[in-house]
Amino acid sequence: MKLDHRASRPGSRHVLAWLAAAGLALALLATTGTTAASIRPAPAAGRTPLAGKIIGIDPGHNGLNYTDPAFLNHKIWNGREWEGCDTTGTRTAGGYTEARFTWNVAVYLRADLIKLGARVVMTRTGNHGIGPCVDTRARILDRARAQVSIDIHADYGASAGRGFTILEPVADGPNDKVINPAIRFGRDVHATMLRNTNVPVSDYYGHNGYISRSDLAGLNLTTMPKVLIECGNMNNASDAALLVRPSAQKMIAAALTAAIIRFLTA
């Protein structure tokens, strides 16, 4: 996420069937090497479980953030305190950037959601720009009236640590009404990441793959259920080798899709 080091619930039968198909397909991916794009299950004819839903995606950072330190360092209000507009994000030892990773996962996720009938709002339009600032990203999703949103990141931790972590909001006034549903959504993301990807729960950050954060604008300023996922540790060789692969990025996107379906339709 930063270079500066900064239960299962019952659902309708068609949703459970879709999730079962997704789990089977992704299991096949892990064992056969088939590309996720070729096996990702499409909903049956007439079944669009996300029809009419508005979903927000915030892929962290941006590809050219590193070119404008003054822009990144100018202060914005994050709901509790002043912080920098954004950061460059981190990268693997081989130079693969977090901004590129988050954008790729977001594009795959958007495609999945649109196929399922959703309207998708993104906080940036590509990976060749600067910003927007983290408070602006929150306002973009608020103005769109998204019903749920996901912030996509990758972390930079100790090289021995690996795994994903769900960052959950802490009530601060503007987000009070969405704390409980955000926590429920976080449980859905946790469950589908474990079921549908090869990324383990974090063994170095948070507790059992969860941590509450009160210092992030995207969570402090949210008006809809939202969590931030650190999809893995780019400073860990095993995680890095996984996160740079398009097949793994597609698996993560499919897991997030499954979580969104569970949350919005269960």
CORHU-V384172 format. One record per residue. N is the residue number from 0. RES is the residue in one letter. PHI is phi in degrees with one decimal (NA if undefined). D_LAST is the distance of its C-alpha to the last C-alpha in Angstrom with 1 decimal. Layout:
N,RES,PHI,D_LAST ; N,RES,PHI,D_LAST
This chain:
0,M,NA,30.2 ; 1,K,-141.5,33.7 ; 2,L,-80.0,37.2 ; 3,D,-93.4,38.5 ; 4,H,59.6,36.3 ; 5,R,-59.3,34.9 ; 6,A,NA,11.6 ; 7,S,-13.5,9.7 ; 8,R,-124.9,6.7 ; 9,P,-66.0,6.0 ; 10,G,-136.6,3.9 ; 11,S,-68.4,6.4 ; 12,R,-62.6,9.7 ; 13,H,-71.4,10.4 ; 14,V,-70.0,7.8 ; 15,L,-62.2,9.1 ; 16,A,-64.1,12.4 ; 17,W,-64.0,12.4 ; 18,L,-64.7,11.7 ; 19,A,-62.1,14.3 ; 20,A,-63.4,16.6 ; 21,A,-63.3,16.3 ; 22,G,-64.6,17.1 ; 23,L,-63.5,20.0 ; 24,A,-61.8,21.3 ; 25,L,-71.9,21.4 ; 26,A,-64.3,23.1 ; 27,L,-62.4,25.6 ; 28,L,-58.7,26.2 ; 29,A,-66.2,27.1 ; 30,T,-98.2,29.5 ; 31,T,-111.1,31.0 ; 32,G,81.1,31.2 ; 33,T,-62.9,29.9 ; 34,T,-70.2,28.7 ; 35,A,-61.7,25.0 ; 36,A,-61.4,25.7 ; 37,S,-81.6,27.0 ; 38,I,-116.6,24.2 ; 39,R,-59.8,21.0 ; 40,P,-69.1,19.1 ; 41,A,-91.6,19.0 ; 42,P,-64.6,16.5 ; 43,A,-62.2,18.2 ; 44,A,-52.3,20.4 ; 45,G,83.0,18.7 ; 46,R,-101.9,15.2 ; 47,T,-127.2,14.3 ; 48,P,-61.9,10.5 ; 49,L,-109.1,11.6 ; 50,A,-56.9,14.4 ; 51,G,83.2,15.6 ; 52,K,-86.8,13.8 ; 53,I,-110.8,16.3 ; 54,I,-125.8,16.0 ; 55,G,-102.3,18.8 ; 56,I,-128.1,20.5 ; 57,D,-119.3,23.4 ; 58,P,-77.4,25.5 ; 59,G,-59.3,27.9 ; 60,H,67.9,31.6 ; 61,N,-165.6,33.6 ; 62,G,-64.0,36.2 ; 63,L,-109.9,39.2 ; 64,N,-54.7,38.5 ; 65,Y,-65.4,41.3 ; 66,T,-84.4,43.8 ; 67,D,-138.5,43.6 ; 68,P,-58.7,43.8 ; 69,A,-62.6,44.9 ; 70,F,-63.9,41.8 ; 71,L,-62.9,39.5 ; 72,N,-86.1,41.5 ; 73,H,-67.8,41.6 ; 74,K,-86.6,39.8 ; 75,I,-128.4,36.6 ; 76,W,-90.5,35.0 ; 77,N,-97.9,31.8 ; 78,G,103.1,31.0 ; 79,R,-131.2,33.1 ; 80,E,-160.2,36.0 ; 81,W,-83.9,37.7 ; 82,E,-145.2,36.8 ; 83,G,-67.0,37.7 ; 84,C,-54.6,36.1 ; 85,D,-171.4,34.7 ; 86,T,-130.0,36.0 ; 87,T,-73.3,36.9 ; 88,G,85.2,34.3 ; 89,T,-104.6,35.4 ; 90,R,-160.3,36.4 ; 91,T,-79.1,37.1 ; 92,A,-60.7,40.6 ; 93,G,-85.4,41.0 ; 94,G,93.5,40.3 ; 95,Y,-77.8,36.8 ; 96,T,-85.9,35.3 ; 97,E,-60.4,32.0 ; 98,A,-59.2,32.0 ; 99,R,-67.5,32.3 ; 100,F,-60.5,29.5 ; 101,T,-64.5,27.0 ; 102,W,-64.6,28.0 ; 103,N,-60.6,27.7 ; 104,V,-61.7,24.2 ; 105,A,-62.2,23.2 ; 106,V,-65.7,24.8 ; 107,Y,-63.5,23.1 ; 108,L,-63.5,19.7 ; 109,R,-57.5,20.6 ; 110,A,-61.0,21.7 ; 111,D,-60.5,18.5 ; 112,L,-67.7,16.4 ; 113,I,-63.9,19.1 ; 114,K,-61.3,19.0 ; 115,L,-93.5,15.4 ; 116,G,98.9,16.5 ; 117,A,-79.6,16.0 ; 118,R,-96.7,18.9 ; 119,V,-115.3,19.8 ; 120,V,-115.3,22.1 ; 121,M,-107.9,24.2 ; 122,T,-86.3,26.5 ; 123,R,-143.6,29.3 ; 124,T,-105.1,30.6 ; 125,G,-174.6,32.2 ; 126,N,-118.9,33.7 ; 127,H,-126.7,37.3 ; 128,G,-135.8,37.3 ; 129,I,-123.0,37.4 ; 130,G,70.3,34.7 ; 131,P,-74.5,33.2 ; 132,C,-62.9,33.3 ; 133,V,-64.7,30.3 ; 134,D,-71.5,30.4 ; 135,T,-64.5,30.7 ; 136,R,-59.2,27.6 ; 137,A,-61.4,25.6 ; 138,R,-68.1,27.3 ; 139,I,-58.1,26.5 ; 140,L,-71.3,22.7 ; 141,D,-64.5,23.2 ; 142,R,-63.0,25.3 ; 143,A,-76.5,22.9 ; 144,R,59.0,20.3 ; 145,A,-61.6,17.7 ; 146,Q,-89.6,14.1 ; 147,V,-160.4,13.7 ; 148,S,-141.5,16.6 ; 149,I,-130.4,17.8 ; 150,D,-97.4,21.5 ; 151,I,-106.7,22.9 ; 152,H,-143.6,26.0 ; 153,A,-134.9,28.1 ; 154,D,-102.3,30.2 ; 155,Y,-129.2,33.9 ; 156,G,-121.6,34.6 ; 157,A,-57.2,37.2 ; 158,S,-63.0,38.0 ; 159,A,-80.9,37.3 ; 160,G,-90.6,33.7 ; 161,R,-148.9,30.7 ; 162,G,113.6,27.0 ; 163,F,-96.6,24.0 ; 164,T,-136.4,23.1 ; 165,I,-97.6,20.3 ; 166,L,-96.1,22.1 ; 167,E,-110.2,20.4 ; 168,P,-74.5,21.8 ; 169,V,-117.0,24.1 ; 170,A,-59.3,24.4 ; 171,D,-141.3,27.5 ; 172,G,115.0,27.3 ; 173,P,-59.0,25.8 ; 174,N,-103.0,22.5 ; 175,D,-53.8,22.3 ; 176,K,-72.2,19.5 ; 177,V,-108.0,17.1 ; 178,I,-63.6,18.0 ; 179,N,-62.0,15.4 ; 180,P,-65.0,12.4 ; 181,A,-64.2,14.5 ; 182,I,-65.6,14.9 ; 183,R,-62.8,11.2 ; 184,F,-62.8,11.1 ; 185,G,-59.5,14.2 ; 186,R,-65.3,13.0 ; 187,D,-65.2,10.5 ; 188,V,-62.1,13.7 ; 189,H,-57.5,15.9 ; 190,A,-64.2,14.1 ; 191,T,-75.9,14.0 ; 192,M,-64.0,17.6 ; 193,L,-66.5,18.8 ; 194,R,-74.9,17.5 ; 195,N,-112.9,18.4 ; 196,T,-132.8,21.5 ; 197,N,-97.6,24.9 ; 198,V,-86.3,24.8 ; 199,P,-79.9,25.0 ; 200,V,-66.4,23.9 ; 201,S,-57.4,26.6 ; 202,D,-108.7,29.7 ; 203,Y,-135.8,31.5 ; 204,Y,-142.3,29.3 ; 205,G,77.4,27.1 ; 206,H,-131.6,26.0 ; 207,N,56.1,23.8 ; 208,G,87.0,22.6 ; 209,Y,-131.7,21.9 ; 210,I,-155.7,24.3 ; 211,S,-89.3,24.3 ; 212,R,-130.6,26.4 ; 213,S,-109.5,28.1 ; 214,D,-117.7,30.5 ; 215,L,-116.9,28.4 ; 216,A,-57.8,28.4 ; 217,G,-59.7,25.2 ; 218,L,-89.7,23.3 ; 219,N,-65.8,25.8 ; 220,L,-98.0,25.8 ; 221,T,-68.4,22.1 ; 222,T,-112.4,20.8 ; 223,M,-133.3,17.2 ; 224,P,-56.5,14.9 ; 225,K,-154.6,16.8 ; 226,V,-132.7,18.1 ; 227,L,-112.6,21.0 ; 228,I,-112.5,21.2 ; 229,E,-87.4,24.6 ; 230,C,-74.4,24.2 ; 231,G,164.7,27.4 ; 232,N,-105.2,30.9 ; 233,M,-68.9,33.3 ; 234,N,-91.6,36.2 ; 235,N,-103.2,35.4 ; 236,A,-60.8,36.9 ; 237,S,-68.9,34.2 ; 238,D,-63.1,31.3 ; 239,A,-60.2,33.5 ; 240,A,-61.3,34.3 ; 241,L,-78.9,30.7 ; 242,L,-66.1,29.5 ; 243,V,-80.0,32.2 ; 244,R,-82.9,31.3 ; 245,P,-55.5,29.5 ; 246,S,-62.2,27.8 ; 247,A,-70.8,26.3 ; 248,Q,-62.1,25.3 ; 249,K,-68.7,23.5 ; 250,M,-63.1,21.7 ; 251,I,-62.6,20.6 ; 252,A,-59.8,19.5 ; 253,A,-65.4,17.4 ; 254,A,-65.1,15.9 ; 255,L,-66.6,15.0 ; 256,T,-59.5,13.6 ; 257,A,-60.7,11.3 ; 258,A,-64.6,10.3 ; 259,I,-65.4,9.8 ; 260,I,-61.1,7.6 ; 261,R,-59.5,5.3 ; 262,F,-66.7,5.9 ; 263,L,-85.3,6.1 ; 264,T,-120.3,3.8 ; 265,A,-71.6,0.0
